[in-house]
């Protein structure tokens, strides 16, 4: 796929920095199309030595990623091949794992809100800088009576420690940028008027380094192996949704048994609850 042919992403590359704008209106849901295009663009950039940094932002100033798209249930056939790429993670965890293992430095520029799957995306990236006045982040699945299913339990524990991870997971609170920075969830809060220039400065400084130096730094500070934790998260998540997830959300050892149409309605209800909480 050509980098200019995406429907949910806008990609611009300049001076070693790839700037990817998420644009899946109206609220930037994590849809099947967005998942496919993220896999494609990150796979395309993976071996491009001219790109050293990838910056993610949102075309929606109020929302980064809101939640999983309820229509993803109708896209399982198209997503099966993507799910099969990582037998140790479910489809949603696979997005975070893709980010965590990208050779380039990944940065989220967070101007608005990120909940549920959006919070997991933020936590999986190497760095996040957020607008002090307008950004917020919440791992909100508990409000639907479930645990995160896209890596949130594992990523949060690694970022903020067990005590704060439990607070954030069990309250589902949307926290402001200053609190998120104090907890270590993001790198720092920046005045909204300065966010673009600040992120550009960080990205350009890193992009001026050699690919070998960046690779060495990332290899010396590697992402933890969360395989067992991701498996446990998936199992707990699936159980709390009463085992009613479509089987192709899972692959390999994670694949669940037969499902029912009623279960699909249950998942749709859960996802609508996330949207209502934004």
C-alpha positions, 0 to 999 in steps of 0.5 A: 500500500502506498503511504498516501493511499490510507483512509484513516491515516495521513502520513508525512515524512521529512528530515527523518521524522514520519508524522502520522495523523490518525483520522477516523471520524467522528471519534477516532475509533480503533476500527478494523481499517485503522488496525490494518493501516497501522500494521501496514504503515509501521511495517513499511517504515520498519526497514526504512533507515531514513526514518528515525522517529514516528510521531502520532497525533490526531486529526480530532483535537478533542480525541486521540483514540476513543475506543474499539469500533463496534463494527469490527465484528463484521471485519474478522475475515479481513483481520484474520491474517493480521491476528495470525502475525502474533500468536502470543497476543490477541488482535488488540494487544497486537497493536500495542506490541507492534508499537513497542517493538518498532525500531524507530522511536515512537512518540504520541502527541496527545492534545485531547482525550485517550480512553480504553484502547486509546490509552493502551496505544499511548502507553505502548508508545516509547514517549508521550507528551500531552497538552496540559490544558486539554489532554486526558487519559483513562484506562476505562474498561472497569466502567464496563465491568471488564478488564482491559483487553489490549495490553493495558494491564501489562503496559500500565504496570511497567509504566507506573508501578503496581500501586498506581496501575491498580488505582488507574485500572480499578477507578477508570478515572480520566486523569489530566496531563499533569497527573499522568506525568507525575505518575510516569504514564506520560513523559511530561505535560506541556502548555497546549500552545507549545505542544507542537513546537515541543514535540517537533523539537524532541523528534528532530533532535532524535532524528538527527542521530544515526540509525545505529545510535538509536538502535543501540539505545533501544536495544539497551532499554528494551521493552519487557517480555510481557507474553505471559501477562498478555495471555493472562489478560486476554483470558480474564478479559474474555471470561468477563465478557462471558466468553462471547467474543468472536473467535477470530479476535483470538489466534493460536493458544489464545483462540476461544471456543464457539460464540453466539450472536447474543454475545456479539450484542453484549460486546456491542453494548460494552463498546457503546458504554465506552463511547457514552463515557467520553 
